[in-house]
Amino acid sequence: MLLVGLLIAWYVRPQMMSERDTVFSTAIGAIKSIPAPDGSRITLNTDSVIEVAMTPHERRVQLQRGEAFFEVAKDPRRPFKVTAGNKVITALGTAFSVRRTAGNSIDVVVTEGAVRVDEAGRDEGTANAAILRAGGIAHSTESGTLIEERALPRAQEQLSWRIGTLVFRNESLVDAIAEFNRYNTRQMFVEDPAIKALRIEGNFRATNLDGFVHVLEDGFGLHVEQVGNRIELSQK
């Protein structure tokens, strides 16, 4: 009887663990790989929070903050859905990322298979839904959703954070600085519009802030002033 009881406990416990809501988070600059009970894998980017619920009927993730990459195990009986802000992203056998910004815009990048993007609270799969396939990128704000089709390698560059790298292709300096600030507690600031308009290109380690500042100082001739965790950039 004891053996039977242990076998039942062994079988039931994973079921209970997979069905309860579980919260995962990362600190600034950290990346975490999370194996899900269904065989899927979630990679959580810097300063992110998700809540995962696995039930016999569906697999649901709530992206509360930040960014996550999903490699979804196929299971037609249990849809895999990610809710972020006012969007619901349903995996159609795929790998994709979802990013939620402080301004509550939502970015979706698909690297394999396809996803469907719906408005939360509406019937899913209606004519208003957007279908993204590998190489597809969706940028959603309160005013609407912009869809872009890229060659897969270019789309994957947006997910280089998974190996700790930031890739900039003719990026405005102000946007590159904002991206670096996501991964570091020391923050860069620039007020001069002329500096903000500069363009930058290259591959950088996300947490190598000193190296990036050195490039701005030597390559762009900017003046750097550091006070505590604040880095001020200005023209010399």
N, C-alpha and C positions, 0 to 999 in steps of 0.2 A: 504493500500500500504506500509505503514511504517513497519507493522508487516511482510509482505511478504519479504521486503527488509532485515529485520533483520534475518529472517529464511535463506535466501539465503547466507547472509554473514556468519552465523553460520556454514552452510554446506561447503562453499567454503574455509573458512580460515584454517580448519584442513588439507584440501587437499593441500593448498599452503604450509603450514608448513611442511608437510610430504614429499613434492617433492623437496624442496630446499636442497642444501648441508649444513650440519651442522657440525661444528667442536667441539669435546669434548676433554678435556685434564685433566690430574691430576698432582699435584705437587709431589715431592719426598716424599714417605711415605704414600701417600693418596690412597684410593680406592673409586671408584665412581660407583654407580649402575644407569644405564640409561634405562628407559623404552622406547621402540620404538613404533611408531604409529601403527605398524602392530601386536602388541602383543608380539613381541620378547623382550628380555632383554639382555643388554650388561653390563658386569662388567669390568671396566677399572682398570688395575693395576697401580702401582707406576710409575710416570714419563712417562706417555703414551699419545699419541695423535692419534685420529682417525677422519676421515671425513665420515659422513653418508649421503647417498642419497637414498631416497625412491621414486620410481616412480610407475606408474600403471603397468610397465612391468618388473621391477626388483628391488631388494634391494641390494645395494652395499655399502661396507665399505672399506675404504682405511686406513690400519694400517700404519701410518707414523712413529711411534716410540713406543716401549714398548710392552705391552701385554694386551690382552683382552679375556674375556670368553663370548661366545655367546650361549644363549638359544633361539633357533629359532622357531618361530611360523610357522606351516605348511601352505604353500600357493603354490600349484603346478603351479599356473599361474605366480608367481613372484619368480624367483630363488633368493636365498640369497648367495651372493658372497663376500669373503674377499680377497682383494689384499694386499700382503705384499712382498715388494721387487720384485723378479721375479717369484713369485708364486701367483696362484689364487686358493683359497679354496672354493669349492661350497658345501653348506650344503645339505644333502639329508634327511632332517627331523631329527634334531640332536641337541646335545649340545657339544661344543668343544672350545678349546682355541687356540690362535695363538700368538706366541711371536717372535718379531723381535729384534735381538741383534745389538750392535754397529757395529759388523763385518758383518752385513747383512745376517747372517744365520737365518733360519726360523724354528721354532719348532711348531708342531701341536700335540695337545693331544685331543683325542675323548673320551667322557664319555657316550655318548648316540647316538644311530643311526649310521650314517656313513657320511663321507665327501669324496669328490674327490679333489685331489691335482694336478693341471695342471701347466705347464709352461706358464707364461704370454706372450701374443703375439702369441700363437700357437692355433690351433683348439682345443677346449676343448673336453674332453671325448675320446681322442685318445688312442692308445695302450701305450703311454708313461705316461699316467695318473696313479696315485696311489690312490687306494681306502682304506680308513682307517675306521675300525669299532670300537665299544666301546672297550676301552683298548689299542687301537692302538696309537703309537707315531711315528711321522715322524720328522727327523732332516735333513734339507736341507741346503747345501752350494753350492758354485759355482761348486764344483766337482761332485755333485750328491745328491741323497736323500737316507738316511738310514731309513728303517722302522722296528719298533720293536713292537711285540705283548706282552702285559703284562696282568696279572690279573687286572681286573678293579680297585680294591682297591689300587694297587700299582701305577697305572696310575693317580688315583685321588690324590695321595700324592703330585704330581707335581702342583696341583691346590690348595694346602692348603693355598696359599696366600689370597684366597678369604675370609678367616676368620682371616687373619693377622698372620698366622703361617708359618714358614719355617721348612720343614721336611728333614733331612739329613740321608741317609742310607749308611754308610761306604763311605762318601763323602771325597774327598781330601780337606784338609784345605784351600788350595788356591781357590778352587771353592766355598767353603762355604763362605769365606771372600768376594769373588766377588759378591755372591748373597746378602749378608748382605749390601754391599755397595750400592746396587740398592735402598734400602729403607731408607737410612740415609744420611744426609748432611755431618756428620762426617765420614771420610773414614779411613779404615784400610789398612796398607801397610806392606808387608813382603818381604824381599830380600833373606833370607837364604833358599837355596834349600832343606835343611833337614827339615825345618819347613813346607815348601810347601807340602812335601810328607806325612805329618801326615794325619791320617784319623779321621773323626769325625762322630758321630751318635747322633741323638736326635731331639727333637722338640723345637723350639725357637720362641718367639715373634719377628716378623720382625723388629719392631722399638725399641726393647729393646737391644740396642747396648751395654750398660754398662753391662747388664747381660751376654751377649755373651763374652765380653772381660774378665769378671771375671772368666768364665769357662776356657778360654784359659790361664789365669794367674795362677789359682789354679789347674786346672785339668791337664794341659799340662806343667806347670812350665815355661811359657814364660815370658819374660820381656816386660813390657808395658811402652811406653813413649808417652805422649800426648802433642802436641804443637798445640794449636788452634783447628782446625777441623781435624788434621792429627794424626792418632794413629799408631805408629811404633811398630811392634812386632818382637822380637828377642829372641835368647836363653840367659838364665841367665849365 
